[in-house]
C-alpha cells in the first residue's frame, strides 16, 4: 500500500506544482473554511479508518495532502464535498 502511494505521489505531485487543484481553486471565506474544517474533523476518522489507520494531519505537508486526497477520493469513492471537507481538516490541523 505504501509503495503504491509513493508511486502515485511521484506522478501527481509534479502536476500539482504547475496547476492548482479544483478544490483549492475555490474562493472560500474564513467562515466557510471553518465549517469545512469542522465537517472534515468528523468525517476524517470515519472515511480513513474504514480501510486503514487514519494518518496524523501533521505527517504530510498541505501540498502533499492535495495529492493524497485525490488518490483516496478515487479509491474510497468519496463524494466531492466530503473530500473537500476532509482535505481542509488535514491541511489546517497541524
N, C-alpha and C positions, 0 to 999 in steps of 0.2 A: 504494500500500500504506500509506504513512504517513498519507494523508488518511483512508483507511478506518479506520485505527487511532485517529486523533484523533476521528472521529465516534463510534466505539464507546466510547472513554473518556469522551467528553462525555455519553453516555447512561447509562453504567454507574456511573461514579464517584459521582454523587449517590445511587444506590441503596446503594452500599457504606457511605456515611456513616450511613445510617439503620438498616442491618441488618448483622450480621456474616456473612461467607461461611461456608458449611458447613465448608470445610476449616479455617478459622481457629477455629471454634467448638469443635473437639475439644480436650479437655484432654490434653496430652501431657507426659510427664516430660522432663526435660532430656536424659536418655539417649536417649529416643525421638526428640527433636528433632535430636540429634547424628547418629543413624543416618539420619534423613531427609535431613539436610544432606549427608552423605557420598554417599548414593544419588543425590541431586539433582545433586551436583557431577559425577557420572559420566554421568548422563542428559542434563544440560543441553546439552553440545555435540552430542550425538547427535541429539536431537529438534530443537533450534533451528537447527542448521546444515543440517538436511535441506532446509529451504525458504529460509532467509536466513541472514545472518551473525548469530551469537549476540550478544545485547546484553550490555554490561557491566552487572553487577548494580547498580553504583552510579549507573547512568544514570537510574533511576527510584526514587522513594520506595517503601517497603514497601506502602503502601496502593495505589499505582499498579500494583504487580506483581499484586495481587489481581485487578484488572480485566483486566489484560493476559493473565494466565494463564487466566481464564475464557474469554476470546476465543480464545486459542491452543489451549486444550484442545479446543474445538469444531472449530476449523479443522484441527488436526493429529490429531484423533481419539485423543487421549492417554488411556490408562487412568487412572482416578482416583488410584490410589496413586502412579503415576509423576508425575502433575501435582502432587500434594501434595508430593512429594519435591523436584521442581524449584522449586516455589514457596518451600519452606523454604530451599533453597540461595540463591535470588535475594534473599530478604529478609534473610538473615544474612551474605551475602558482600559486605559493604560495606566 
